[in-house]
Amino acid sequence: MKIKKDMSIGEIVARWPETVEVFFRNGLHCVGCHIASFETLEDGARAHGIDLKKLLKELNEAVK
């Protein structure tokens, strides 16, 4: 399964723990907070000023 922008950050981390490093490297350190359980990847990237396309590419490469 491919990681998509409408998935919650919490769901991504739960299914693919190896993505935590990618989130941290991109400045998204909220992977363990309660907001991550319902915040989508798109919302999180926007809120933190992160390039969504770049983040999606890195996340999907990490889970290959």
One Martini backbone bead per residue (centre of mass of N, CA, C, O) as a GRO file, in nm:
protein
   64
    1MET     BB    1   0.098   0.035   0.019
    2LYS     BB    2   0.038   0.369  -0.019
    3ILE     BB    3   0.121   0.677   0.071
    4LYS     BB    4  -0.108   0.936   0.165
    5LYS     BB    5  -0.230   1.259   0.227
    6ASP     BB    6  -0.507   1.141   0.387
    7MET     BB    7  -0.340   1.029   0.600
    8SER     BB    8  -0.253   0.968   0.905
    9ILE     BB    9   0.018   0.995   1.095
   10GLY     BB   10  -0.049   0.768   1.293
   11GLU     BB   11  -0.098   0.548   1.080
   12ILE     BB   12   0.177   0.552   0.948
   13VAL     BB   13   0.348   0.487   1.204
   14ALA     BB   14   0.203   0.221   1.278
   15ARG     BB   15   0.262   0.072   0.997
   16TRP     BB   16   0.550   0.259   0.962
   17PRO     BB   17   0.809   0.311   1.171
   18GLU     BB   18   1.034   0.402   0.958
   19THR     BB   19   0.907   0.704   0.923
   20VAL     BB   20   1.009   0.872   1.161
   21GLU     BB   21   1.276   0.971   1.038
   22VAL     BB   22   1.145   1.137   0.813
   23PHE     BB   23   0.990   1.331   0.988
   24PHE     BB   24   1.230   1.445   1.147
   25ARG     BB   25   1.404   1.539   0.899
   26ASN     BB   26   1.142   1.742   0.820
   27GLY     BB   27   1.024   1.869   1.108
   28LEU     BB   28   0.821   1.631   1.217
   29HIS     BB   29   0.767   1.583   1.573
   30CYS     BB   30   0.441   1.482   1.612
   31VAL     BB   31   0.413   1.158   1.604
   32GLY     BB   32   0.331   1.128   1.936
   33CYS     BB   33   0.095   1.298   1.936
   34HIS     BB   34  -0.249   1.339   1.949
   35ILE     BB   35  -0.279   1.479   1.667
   36ALA     BB   36  -0.165   1.247   1.480
   37SER     BB   37  -0.429   1.065   1.483
   38PHE     BB   38  -0.595   1.303   1.287
   39GLU     BB   39  -0.374   1.417   1.119
   40THR     BB   40  -0.286   1.483   0.821
   41LEU     BB   41  -0.031   1.500   0.612
   42GLU     BB   42  -0.120   1.759   0.475
   43ASP     BB   43  -0.170   1.928   0.733
   44GLY     BB   44   0.113   1.896   0.859
   45ALA     BB   45   0.275   2.018   0.628
   46ARG     BB   46   0.135   2.292   0.625
   47ALA     BB   47   0.184   2.372   0.931
   48HIS     BB   48   0.521   2.327   0.876
   49GLY     BB   49   0.626   2.398   0.581
   50ILE     BB   50   0.604   2.135   0.399
   51ASP     BB   51   0.681   1.946   0.131
   52LEU     BB   52   0.464   1.714   0.024
   53LYS     BB   53   0.597   1.570  -0.217
   54LYS     BB   54   0.865   1.511  -0.076
   55LEU     BB   55   0.753   1.355   0.164
   56LEU     BB   56   0.608   1.131   0.009
   57LYS     BB   57   0.855   1.022  -0.133
   58GLU     BB   58   1.020   0.948   0.123
   59LEU     BB   59   0.813   0.762   0.256
   60ASN     BB   60   0.782   0.557   0.018
   61GLU     BB   61   1.083   0.478   0.016
   62ALA     BB   62   1.092   0.368   0.318
   63VAL     BB   63   0.856   0.127   0.245
   64LYS     BB   64   0.988  -0.070   0.018
   0.00000   0.00000   0.00000
